[in-house]
């Protein structure tokens, strides 16, 4: 099957914490959740170590016929057992990842999405459907809409802005928050799953949020634009497009983001 894959680290001096792999019957795409510098993640191994091991286990799990939520839950449990005594898996910053799983199963395509990586599916009529878990974005908007308690232009306002920027992290993997695949297999039950008939599918693209910034940060693309660039010109072309947008606003005066560049990974599939 004609898969195409491209990935690019956000910082060449750091490990790429994304993971992507394809097999004869599916795709695994992970985006490791990094903590800000200086934050204790409770793990001696790091995020890249985690995503590579979780990704390998998920790839093996696609070979069977278990429901994708069960595949994810078992992989999380196994990776948790690989951590050593020096790892505090109760730490909320312990390594975790967003997940996209895709598996060809007879006449259908099964899929699982957890957190803010995206699966775009093209129907045979040309319609692009975005399969997204919006809970993280919904919480960000809710927190941003809360009234300020400090005076604009004061040091106290700067402190409040800093606290708001990091407040979202307290909502990870808790009821009513957003979920990523970390140390708790309950995250698998929170994933979005579904199936698409293969005879109505013209292709798909699985994309980490480092490569969806043209849509979600810069408002320079629609999901259809994003998908068509990745499929027609190749996954690397989409990443290059996003990198150009980032460089055009390198001082982040127009578009504030946590990192100037983020790890970016794109996997596409078409039937011919």
HELIX and SHEET records of a PDB file:
HELIX    1   1 UNK A   47  UNK A   61  1                                  15    
HELIX    2   2 UNK A   68  UNK A   82  1                                  15    
HELIX    3   3 UNK A  135  UNK A  145  1                                  11    
HELIX    4   4 UNK A  155  UNK A  167  1                                  13    
HELIX    5   5 UNK A  168  UNK A  171  5                                   4    
HELIX    6   6 UNK A  185  UNK A  190  5                                   6    
HELIX    7   7 UNK A  198  UNK A  200  5                                   3    
HELIX    8   8 UNK A  213  UNK A  216  1                                   4    
HELIX    9   9 UNK A  223  UNK A  228  1                                   6    
HELIX   10  10 UNK A  229  UNK A  233  3                                   5    
HELIX   11  11 UNK A  235  UNK A  248  1                                  14    
SHEET    1   A 5 UNK A   2  UNK A   8  0                                        
SHEET    2   A 5 UNK A 264  UNK A 270 -1                                        
SHEET    3   A 5 UNK A 201  UNK A 207 -1                                        
SHEET    4   A 5 UNK A 118  UNK A 123 -1                                        
SHEET    5   A 5 UNK A 128  UNK A 131 -1                                        
SHEET    1   B 5 UNK A  18  UNK A  23  0                                        
SHEET    2   B 5 UNK A  26  UNK A  32 -1                                        
SHEET    3   B 5 UNK A  97  UNK A 105 -1                                        
SHEET    4   B 5 UNK A 108  UNK A 114 -1                                        
SHEET    5   B 5 UNK A 192  UNK A 197 -1                                        
END                                                                             
